[in-house]
Every structure is written in structure tokens, then in C-alpha cells.
Amino acid sequence: MPYPPPLLSRRGLLLSLLAPGVVRAQPVTRVVYPEHEAFHDPQLNYMLDVLRLALSQGPNAYEVHASGTAMTQGRGLRELEFGRGDINLLWSMTSREREKSLLAVRIPLDRGILGWRLLLVRAADLERFTRIRSLDALRKLQAGQMHDWPDTEILRHNGLPVGTASMYEKLFQMLARSRIDYFPRSVMEIEDELLRYGRTLDLAIAPRLMLRYPTANYFFVSPRFAQLAEDLRLGLEKAIAERSFQALFTQHFRSLLQRLEVPRRLVLRLDNPLLSSETPLQRPELWADPANPFS
């Protein structure tokens, strides 16, 4: 059941933009993002906090709302591209295709940890996964992913077999029923999902292992709203320069990454064929390091 999202009040945001002794009357533009279909997004609170932070650093005032209709990621991307609904922004894993059709704000909102993947497995298979120490060993098993997620192509590009589903919640059932062997999930997602599905389906997190591929969540904006994209870019760059962005990341993820023992895991690296040449890999301040995520 969708729950009410946090809202940027016009008054609160305008006050945050006022310089001492200066009053700037600004029009308020609605920023509308799509509600996810049928499941709670554990990234939501963090992404909305990043969105608030970025918008508060810019020159224009905005109100943030969830769409009135829940939708899959694929539908949200189509509506954003073709202007069929009222959404004008979403956050998603980047790909060359998405960057061609939408305005990408090329700053990794998650500092790259979307590409840090732990393996959700059947609890009965935990010992089996303790023996896996290489990609070659993992290639003998089948992963599970949504059919329209970029991860599916990334895994297959690296020689990892993938079974797909058209409904997110079905993947947990597929895993429990041995139709797939593991479900790679971001460190931002897996703990929440284990809490929701682990006990009833007898699932667990595979020890020691972590897949890692370079990728990022970006804000994607409708081509009709170029000013919003530019305001987001400027706001994020300012927050990074002032280190408020890094502080927000640490606030949200320090205890989580410590609980998941990320610095102690064996990292199996994957190539990502979906990255564009404009991915800011040359800017180390934008990316977290698994060995020391909060430096």
C-alpha cells in the first residue's frame, strides 16, 4: 500500500533559499516522481532526501509529489520520455539508452553502491555459496532479475545465466521454489527485502561474497523540463563541494554497510556494457570505495 511521501513545502523551501536581507519571490514548480508498483522502495527516503538537498541549493522553488498512480519502472520511463502523464522526474540505474531519451543528471546519487550486489539465496544453500569464490563458479548457477532492469543485461554480458520475471515479488517465489539459484540485490535493498520475505520463504544472504559493477542511480528528467535538470545538477554539485551530500550518504548508510560487513567481503568484479562515455568515473569524490565507504 503506497504511503504518503515527504513533501517539500513552498514556505519551507523558500525560506531555505533566502539570503540575509534579501527576499526572492519565486514561482513554485511541481516535481512529480512515479510511485513504484506493489512494493515498498527501501531507497525512497534517501532519494527524496537527496532530491530535497539538491533543490534547496538552487535558485528556484519546487514542490515534490508522488504520482497518483503506481507504476513499473518501465512504464515510468515511457511516460517520462513521451510526456504521457504528469511525472517529470524519476531516479533509476543509468544506461546509454536512457541517457539518449531523457535528460540525465550525471551524478551518482548513491555514490555507486547500487552496483554493490549481495546475493539473496535459499537458507538451505548457504554452505553451497560459501564454496563459491569466483565468477566461473557462479556461472554454473542462475540469477534472477526483472525483465526490464538494466542489471539483466549486465549479468548476461558477464556470462551469468539469468531467469527473469515481469513482477518484482514473483522473483522471491522463484527463488524459494528453486527456479533460480540467487537474486543479486543492492546493499541498499537486501536487508529490507530479507525482513519482508526471508522468514516466510526461508531466505538468507550469502556470506562473504559481493558482486560489484560500475553503475549509478541518476535523476532522469523529462526533456520538457530542462531547467529542472540544470537546477538539480547545480544543487548536487554545490552539496558535493560543501560535503553535505557525503554527510547525507553517511547518515543513511553507515550502520547498514557495517551490518552487512561490506569491507570484509570478497568482491567479484563485473563489466558494465551499458555505461556511456560520459559516466563521471574519473571523479573519485563521487564514488564510494567498498574498503572504506565513508572516506
Number of C-alpha atoms within 10 A of each C-alpha: 8 15 8 8 13 14 12 21 14 16 10 11 19 21 14 11 18 13 9 6 5 8 11 12 10 12 11 14 13 15 21 18 21 26 25 18 16 14 12 15 15 14 15 15 13 18 17 18 16 22 20 20 19 21 25 24 21 19 15 19 25 22 17 21 18 20 17 13 13 17 15 16 18 12 12 21 25 14 17 25 21 13 14 10 15 17 25 25 25 21 23 19 21 23 20 14 11 17 18 10 17 21 22 24 23 19 22 22 25 23 21 22 25 23 26 22 22 28 23 26 26 24 17 10 14 16 11 10 19 12 11 15 14 13 15 11 12 18 16 12 13 17 26 25 25 18 17 14 14 18 22 19 18 17 23 13 15 15 15 19 17 22 18 18 14 12 13 16 13 14 22 24 14 18 22 21 12 13 15 23 22 30 24 23 23 18 21 23 16 21 20 15 17 18 12 12 16 20 11 10 16 14 23 21 23 22 20 20 21 24 20 22 21 19 26 25 24 21 24 25 29 22 19 15 13 13 12 23 22 16 20 25 21 18 23 27 17 17 20 17 12 11 13 15 23 20 13 15 20 16 13 15 18 12 11 15 18 12 10 17 13 22 16 13 16 15 20 16 16 17 14 20 16 19 17 15 8 10 17 15 14 9 9 10 14 18 24 17 14 19 11 9 18 16 10
